[in-house]
């Protein structure tokens, strides 16, 4: 788990908001946090891990004001369990799955997977990371999940999965499109964007948690996340939005 505190000088009367954020959305949220700080004076304290781990921590009383998950399932469960605040849940971004290699010649679409006979394929843990679940669903759709299981190396979250590929510990990896589209880095190499029909939609939802009920800045930030300034940043990372 990673904790980030925005290091912009505080303004008098500013409030802090503890935001638990899925690993794939940490970098976009850092940018949004800076803009939010400039616009409101309030600070976001970012706690990043896989969605499954953040969900478990929220259920066990972690003092998060907001959860920005990488799926819709966990926010809905928190709402049902009384940890999330009813009526505050919404989709803030829709993610996409990409097969990526740092080698410019390695990825040749689906054939790169079907012909794999050696090396390592990195995926996030399907049990705790929605992008890992999407990767497993893709391999199952292709009928090669069992065949490729001996080649798999599992990241604790999608950030670690990207690191496996970027450092050469895995030749290929299923990562979030937002990671390879990061406007600060624009990762080189080769990639295949997996057709959305091959995995469940990665609808990333936000929800206000019970500790945030007394924090006016937490409610304010959720509204800010729906606004044009935040959406411009989110879009620059390759995310889509729902039609609603």
N, C-alpha and C positions, 0 to 999 in steps of 0.2 A: 504494500500500500504506500502511495506517495502523497505527501501533503505539501501544498504550495500556498504561500501567503503573498498576495500582490504587494510589491514594494514601491508603492506610490505614496508620497507624503500624505498623511491623514489630514482631513479637514475637521474643524471643530464640530462636535455633535454627530460625527459619522458613526455608522453602525456596521457591524461585521455579520456576514452571512456564511454559514458553514454549508458548503455545497459538495455532496458526494457525487462524483462524476465518473461514468464509465471511461475506461482507458482510451478508447478511440476518439472521445470528444474532448480530451484534456487540452490539446493544443488550440483548437478553436475557442474553447472557453477561456483560456488565458488571454486571448486577444479581446474577447467580449468583456472580460473582467476589467481590463485596462480602460476600455471605452466607458464601461459602466461607472468606474471610479471617477473618471474625468467628468462625466455627466451628472453624477449624483453625490459624489464624495464618500459613498459607502464602499466597503471592502469585501471582496469574496475570499474566503479561505477554502481552497480546493483540496478535496481528499479523493484520490484516484485509485481505482482498483477494478477488477472485473465486476460486472453487474451482479453476479451471484454472490460474491463476497460482500459487496456493499449492502445488498438486500439482507443477508444474514446479520450483518452488524446493525443495521437499522432495526431489525426485529428484536435484537438483544439490547436495545437502549442506547446505541451510539447517538451522540448529540448532533445529528445532522438536521439542518433546517429544510434542505431540499435534496431530492435525489434526481439526477439526470441519468437515466438508465439507457442501455443499448437495446432494450426490448420494451414491449408493452406488458408482458406477463408479470414481471416483478412489481412494477408500480400498481397494477391491478390487484395483485395479492396483498400488498401493503394497505391498499384502500380497504379491501375486504377484512383484513385482520385488525383494522382500527389504528394502524400505525401511520398510514397516510390519511390526509384530510380529504374527505368526500367532496367531489366537485372541482378539485384543483388539477386533476390529471389531464394532460394534453400531449399530442405528438409535436415535438419541437424540430425533428429532422427525420428523414428516411435515408438510411445508409445503403451502401452497395458493397458487394464482395468482389475482390480482385485476386487473381492468381498472379504473383509477382516474383521476379528474380532480379538480382542485381546484375546478372549477365544479360547483355543486350540481345543475345542470340538464343537464349535458353527457352523462353516461353513461345510456343507455337500453337496457341489455342488449346483445345481439349486434348489434342494428340500428345502434348507434353506430359499429361497425366496417364493416358492410356498406354504409352510406350515406356513409362518409367520402370527401370529395372535395377537401379542402384541410386545411392545418395539418400538425402533426407527431404521430407516434405513437412513443413511446419504448419501447424494449425493451433488456434487457441483451444483451451480445454472446453469441449462441447457441453460439459455439465455446468459450467459457471459463466462462460462467455458466449453471448448470442452469435458473434461472428464465427466462433468455433462450431456452434451448432449448425450454422448455415453452411460451413465447409463440409461437415459430415453429411448433411442432406444433399449437397452437390455431388459428392463422391458416391452416395447411395443411388442417386438419380442416374448416374453414369454407369452403375453396376460394378464399380471398382473399389468400393469401400474395404471389403475384406482383403482384396488383393494388395492394397496399398498400406494396410495397417502396420506391417513390419517396417515400413519406411517412415512412419510418422514420428515427429517430435512435437510435443505439446507445450505451448506456452501457457503460463499462468493467466495471462491476459493478452489482448491483441498487441499491446506495446512490446511485450517480450517476444511475441511471435515475429513481429517485424525485425527485432534485433537479431533473432536467429538467422534470418535471411540476409540482412544487411552486413552481418559479420562473417558470412560464409559458412556458418555452422549448419545451415540447410540451403540446398540449392534452389528450392522453390518454397513458396509459402502462400497460404490464403490470408490476406490482410484486408483491412478496411480501405475502400477507395479514398477516403479522406486522408489516409496516411501517405499515399503516393501522390495525392493532389495537393498536399500541404504547400501553400504558396511561398513559404519561406525556404523550402528545400527543393521542391520539384524533383523527386527521386528519379534517377535515370535507371536504365535496365530495360526489361521487357515485361509485358503484362497482358493478361486476358481478363476482361471484365465479364464475370459470370452472368449469364442471362438470369434476370430476376425470377423467371418461372421455375428455376431449379432449386430454390430455397424459400423458406417462409420470409415474408417481408420483414426487413429489419426496421420496424417502426420504433423509433427511439422516443420514449415518453418521459416527461417530467412530472413530479408530484411534490406538493408541499407536505412535509412531515409534521407530526404533532409538536416537536420542539420548536418549529418555525411559526406556530400559531401566534405566539406573542411577539414575533419579530416583524415589524412593519416593513423593514428593508427586504426581508425574504419574499413577502408578497409582492413588493414593488419589483424585485428582480424577475419574478416569473412573468410579469407583464412586460418588462423590458425585453425579455427573451423572445417575445412574440412580435416585437417591433422591427422596423425597417433596418436600423443600425445593426442589430444582432443578426438578422436574416442575411444581410449582405455578407457578413463574415462567414456565416454557416455555408452559404452557397459557394463561396470561394474555395471551400474544401471539398467540393464535389457532392455535397448532400443535396437531396431533393426535399420537397415539402408535400404534404398531403393537399388534396384539392380543397378540403374544408378550410 
